[in-house]
Amino acid sequence: MRKLFLIMVIFAFSVTACVAEDVRVEATEKVENVKEELLWLENFEEAQEIAKTEDKTILVDFTGSDWCGWCIKLDNEVFSQTAFIDYANANLVLVKLDFPRKAPQTEEKKNYNRALAQKYGIKGFPTILLFDANGEVIAKTGYQKGGPESYVLHLEEFIHPKQ
């Protein structure tokens, strides 16, 4: 009887240890998969207020998020990468004005985005406009190859041009 009891106790501890290890591994994997994210506003006027308060540059991304290949490439290669995220969080107020083909969007949002695209002469996607805190256009650009570090340097050339 003691032998059976001892075997059951050892078995119970073994199962508990295995389960605890699985939970620990799963928790570690979840922490490693957490990425920093960017706050993309959808309202230019709100971005201007924040930019004035925080003395930051406004980056507006005119995009076709669900159909434009270069837009998707820019998101994947630059905007979702840590080097850009860190730079943007410290230096930029971000606005995404989307022109999707499949994703639902309210008429109000469609009209708002169209009006800004028309105001700034947007003809293709992606188009990136940089504005100072007062809403004055600093630069117009788009996708650039080279990854996030290269893109940050590209933006810096417009924001802080060498004299």
C-alpha positions in Angstrom: 0.0 0.0 0.0 2.8 2.4 0.9 4.5 1.6 -2.4 1.3 2.5 -4.4 0.9 5.7 -2.4 4.5 6.7 -3.0 4.1 6.0 -6.8 0.9 8.2 -6.9 2.7 11.1 -5.1 5.6 10.9 -7.4 3.3 10.9 -10.4 1.3 13.9 -9.1 4.5 15.9 -8.6 5.7 15.0 -12.1 2.5 16.1 -13.8 2.5 19.4 -11.8 6.1 20.1 -12.7 5.3 19.5 -16.4 2.3 21.7 -16.4 4.2 24.5 -14.7 7.0 24.3 -17.2 4.5 24.5 -20.1 2.8 27.6 -18.6 6.2 29.3 -18.1 7.3 28.6 -21.7 3.9 29.9 -23.0 4.1 33.1 -20.9 7.7 33.7 -22.2 6.6 33.2 -25.8 3.8 35.7 -25.4 6.0 38.3 -23.9 8.6 37.9 -26.7 5.8 38.3 -29.3 4.5 41.6 -28.0 5.5 44.4 -30.3 5.4 48.1 -29.6 2.7 49.7 -31.6 2.1 53.2 -33.1 -0.8 55.4 -32.4 -2.3 56.4 -35.8 -4.8 59.1 -35.6 -7.5 59.5 -38.3 -8.1 63.2 -37.8 -5.6 65.8 -39.0 -6.9 68.6 -36.8 -6.4 66.5 -33.7 -2.9 65.7 -34.9 -2.2 69.5 -35.3 -3.3 70.2 -31.7 -1.0 67.4 -30.4 1.9 68.5 -32.6 1.7 72.1 -31.3 1.6 70.9 -27.7 4.4 68.4 -28.0 6.4 70.3 -30.7 6.4 67.4 -33.1 6.2 66.9 -36.8 3.0 65.5 -38.3 3.4 62.5 -40.7 0.2 61.8 -42.8 0.0 58.5 -44.6 -2.4 58.5 -47.5 -2.8 54.7 -48.0 -4.9 52.0 -49.6 -4.3 49.5 -46.8 -6.1 46.5 -48.3 -5.2 46.8 -52.0 -2.1 49.0 -52.6 1.0 46.8 -52.7 3.5 49.6 -52.0 1.4 50.7 -49.1 1.4 47.3 -47.6 5.1 47.0 -48.2 5.7 50.4 -46.4 3.6 49.2 -43.5 5.5 45.9 -43.2 9.0 47.0 -43.9 9.0 50.4 -42.1 6.0 51.3 -40.0 5.8 48.0 -38.1 9.5 47.9 -37.3 11.0 48.8 -33.9 13.5 51.4 -35.3 10.7 53.4 -36.9 8.3 52.9 -34.0 10.9 54.3 -31.5 11.6 57.2 -33.8 8.0 58.0 -34.5 6.9 57.8 -30.8 9.6 60.3 -29.9 9.3 62.7 -32.9 6.1 62.4 -34.8 2.3 62.6 -34.6 1.0 60.0 -37.0 -2.2 60.3 -39.1 -3.4 57.5 -41.4 -6.0 58.4 -44.0 -7.1 55.2 -45.6 -8.8 54.6 -48.9 -9.7 50.9 -48.7 -11.5 48.9 -51.4 -12.8 46.1 -49.2 -12.7 47.2 -45.6 -15.8 49.0 -44.4 -15.6 52.8 -43.9 -18.3 55.3 -43.0 -19.3 57.8 -45.6 -18.2 60.6 -43.2 -14.7 59.1 -43.0 -14.6 58.6 -46.8 -15.6 62.2 -47.4 -13.1 63.5 -44.8 -10.2 61.5 -46.3 -11.2 62.5 -49.9 -11.3 66.2 -48.9 -7.8 66.1 -47.5 -6.5 64.1 -50.5 -8.0 66.7 -52.8 -6.7 69.6 -50.7 -3.1 68.3 -50.9 -3.2 67.0 -54.4 -2.8 63.4 -53.6 -2.7 61.4 -56.9 -1.2 58.1 -55.9 -0.6 55.8 -53.0 1.2 55.6 -50.7 1.8 59.3 -50.3 3.4 60.6 -47.2 3.1 64.3 -46.3 5.2 65.8 -43.5 3.8 69.0 -41.8 5.2 71.3 -39.2 3.2 71.8 -36.0 1.4 74.8 -37.7 0.1 72.6 -40.5 2.5 73.8 -43.2 3.7 71.1 -45.6 7.4 70.3 -45.1 7.7 67.5 -47.7 5.9 65.0 -49.8 7.4 61.5 -50.2 6.3 57.8 -50.4 7.8 54.4 -50.2 11.6 54.2 -50.0 13.5 51.0 -50.0 16.1 50.3 -47.4 14.1 49.5 -44.3 13.2 51.5 -41.2 16.6 53.0 -40.4 17.0 54.3 -43.9 13.4 55.7 -43.9 14.1 57.6 -40.6 17.2 59.2 -42.2 15.1 60.0 -45.3 12.5 61.8 -43.1 15.1 63.6 -41.1 16.5 65.1 -44.3 13.2 66.9 -44.7 12.5 67.7 -41.0 16.0 68.9 -40.2 17.6 69.9 -43.5 21.4 70.6 -43.5 22.0 74.2 -44.1 
